[in-house]
Amino acid sequence: MPENDSSAASRSALLAPAGAVLFTAAWLILGAASPGYELFGHVIAPYSWISQPVSGLGLGVTGPWMNAAFIVGGLLVMAGTLASARQWLSRGGLSTTAFVLIALTGVGMIVCGVFTLESMMLHLLGFLLAVPLPAAGFLLAAVALRRSDPRLAVVGVVGGIVSLALFAVFMATFDATGAGGNDGIAGIVQRALILVVLATQSALVVGVTRRPAGGTDMQHRTEKEGMPRHA
């Protein structure tokens, strides 16, 4: 990849962490401000970070703001991820599959913003697109990057394992009836899960744009400087 294109991709990839920060700031601020919400005729109040899912902020007085954060944050994450496409695709089939799965984070966020908890199945689809599928992509990315970038591969494998473990804990602890009564810890588990997924996704997207695939850039530099290349 030419140096100018590589620099542009690196800068554009920063949109992914920007979207992650925007989304995180939104649920932190709105979670503190929310008095609660109504779902299917049931009033759930007060709002609890410990037991309530982030998606609850998409209803009630905080709804318009939280849903906007889902959509705008998702668009930024998706744009940043797409900026890294060339680096992923140039590394082969496994890396390409990892890229497709990782890119679903932004797509899932947008779906969750468009369809609130009142459209339960579609909202759940968005959650699955945004969290467990990208987590599987992190593990595939780790395998694809293990030789060209061992440090980034470690980020992928640790992020993937922790994300899938937290997803399993969330699914095991979440109970709609209990959450409606502000019981349980599913809310805090989900927040930890979201933070890990977004942090890992951002690190992989930004990191891969800053490292040449297959040593092509190094070959160009040595040829330009007239230095011999070793087989």
N, C-alpha and C positions, 0 to 999 in steps of 0.2 A: 504494500500500500504506500503511495507517495506520502512524503512527510506532511504536506499541507492537509491531505485528506485524513491522515492519522490524527493530527492535532484537532481538526474539526470534529472527528468522531469522539475524541476524548472529552472535548468540551460539551458536546451534545449529550454524551452519556451521563453527565452530571445532573441532567433533568431527572434521572431515576431517584437519586438520593434527595433531590429537591422535593419531588412528589411524596417521598416517604416522610420527610420532615413536616411537610404541610399537613399530611393526613394525621400524623402523630400529635402535632400541636392542636389539631381540631378536636380530637377525642379527649385530649387532656383538658382543654379549656371548656369545651361543651359539657364534659362529664362533671366538672365542678359547678357549672351553671344550671344543669338540668334539674327541674323539680320532680321529674318523673314523666310518665307517658301512659297513653291508653292503647291497648292492643286487644282487638276483638271484643270490645265492650268492657274489658277489665282494666282498672286503673292500677298502675304499678308505680308506687311512690313510697319513699323517696328513691331517687336513682342511686344505685350502689355499684361502685367500680368492682367490688369483690364478687358479687353474684350476677350482675347484669352484663349481657354482651354489649360490645361496642355498637352493634346494630340498633340497640334500643334508642340510641341518640338520634336515629333517623326518623323517629316519631315524636310527636308533641312539639313544643315550642322550639326545640333545637333541631327539628327535622330538616328544614330547608338548608340550614348551614351544614349539617353533617352530611346530607346527601350530596351537596355541592362539593364538599371535601372528598367524598368517595369518588366522584366523577372527575374533578379537576386533578386530584392526586393520582388517580388511575391513568389519566391521559398523560401526565408528566412521566410517570413510571414507564408507561408503554413507549413514549417517544424516546426516552433515554435508552431503553432496552433495544429498540429498533436501530438506534445509532450504532450499537455494537454488533449488528447482524453480520457484517462482513468478516469480522474477526472470528466469530463462531463458525460461520459457514466454511471458511477456509481451512478449518481444522478437521474436516471429515464428517462422516455420517453421525457418529455418536455425539459429537459436539453440536451438530445441527439439531438433533433431537433434544438435547439439553436446552438449547436456545429457545426452541418452540415452547417447551414446558415452562421455562423461566419467564418468557414473555406473557404467559397467561396471568401473571400477578396483576398487571395493569388491567387486563380484560375483566378479570373477576371483580376488581374494585369498582369498575364502571357498572357492571351488572348489579352489584349490591347497592349502588347509588340510585340506579334507575328503578329497581324493584326492592321496596322496603320489606320489613318483616311481615307486613300485611299480605304480601305475595310470597308466602313462605317457601314454596318449592323453588321458585326462580331465584330468590335470595340465597337459598342454600346452594344452588348451582353456582352462583357467583362466589360464595365462600370456598367451595371445593376447587374452583378454578384458580382462586387467589392464593390458596394455602397448600394443600397436600400435593397437588400436581407439580407446582414449582419446587416443592421440597424434594420430590423425586428427581426433578431436573438438576437440583444442586448436586445430588450424588452422581448423576451421569456426567455433569461438568467436572467433578473431581477426577473421575476416571479419564476423561478426555484431556485434562490438563496436567495429569500426574507427571509427565516427562518434561513438557515445555515450561510449566510453571508450578513446581511443587508447593510453593507457599499458597498460591491461589487454590490449588487442589485441596489443601488442608481446610481452607475456609469453606469450600463446597461440602466436604464430607462432614465436618463438624456441624455446619449449619443445617445440612440435610437431616442428619441423625437427630439433632436436638429438635428441629421443627416437627419431624414425624412423631417423636416421643411426646412432645407437648400436644400435638393434635390428638394423639391417642388418649392422653390424660383429659383433654377437654371433652372429647366425645364420651368418656367414661363418667365424667363428673357433671356434665350439663343435664339438667332436668328442667323442662319448661315450667312445670308446676312449682318446683322449688325456687327457680329464679323469679317467678312471679311474686313469691313471698319473701324475696330477698334472702333466700337461704342458699348455702353452697359457696363454692370458690371458683365456679366456672368462669366468671368474669375476669378475675385476675389471671387465671391460666390462659385465657384467650388473649389478653393483652400481652403477656410474655411471648406467646406464639406469634402474634402479629409483629412484635418488635424484632424477633429473631429472623422471621421470613424477610421482612423489608431490609434489615441490615445485611443479611447474606446476599439477597438479590442485588442490592446496590453495590456491595463490594465486588461481586463477580462481574457485573456489567461495567463498572468503571475500571476495574483491574484488567480485564481482558483487552480493553481498548488501548492500554498503555504498554502492552507487551507484544512484540512481533510474533506472528505465527510462522513456524518453520524456519526461523532464522533468516528470512528473506532480506530484512532490513540490514542485518549485519553483513550479508554478502555484498549488498550495494555499497556499504560504507568501506569495506576493505578493498573493493575494486576501485572506488573513487580515490582512495588514498594510495593505491598502488602496492598494497601489502599482499603477500602471498597467502592463499587460503589453504588450509590443511584439510585433507580428506577425512 
